[in-house]
Amino acid sequence: MKVLLRNPRRELDVSPVPSVDRLLESLDLDRDAHLVIRNGTLVPGDARLAPDDVVEVRPVISGGS
């Protein structure tokens, strides 16, 4: 499975995992602090992943005044 990470930008090939939550756990990333985009679509934590998915993980950024 191809995983694109931001901040810093890098690309990883990881062993397939069954769900978004398990992917973030395997990467030691907090679910509440990251958005996951699969094949161009935002997906929830319980979404199932396929070995041929391209997944992008982006940190959640909030702020403003």
C-alpha positions, 0 to 999 in steps of 0.5 A, spaced: 500 500 500 502 506 498 502 512 503 503 519 502 505 523 508 505 530 509 509 535 514 514 533 512 512 530 505 514 523 504 512 517 500 512 510 504 510 503 501 507 499 507 504 492 508 496 492 507 492 493 513 485 492 514 482 499 516 484 507 516 485 506 524 490 500 524 494 504 518 494 510 523 496 506 529 502 502 525 504 509 523 504 511 530 499 517 528 493 520 532 487 519 529 484 526 532 490 529 529 490 527 522 485 526 516 486 520 511 484 521 504 483 514 500 484 515 492 482 522 492 476 521 497 476 523 505 475 517 509 473 515 516 477 511 521 473 505 520 473 505 513 476 498 510 483 499 506 485 495 500 492 493 498 492 497 492 489 503 495 493 510 495 492 513 501 494 520 503 495 522 511 495 530 512 495 533 519 489 537 521 490 544 522 486 549 525 486 556 527 484 563 525 481 568 529 
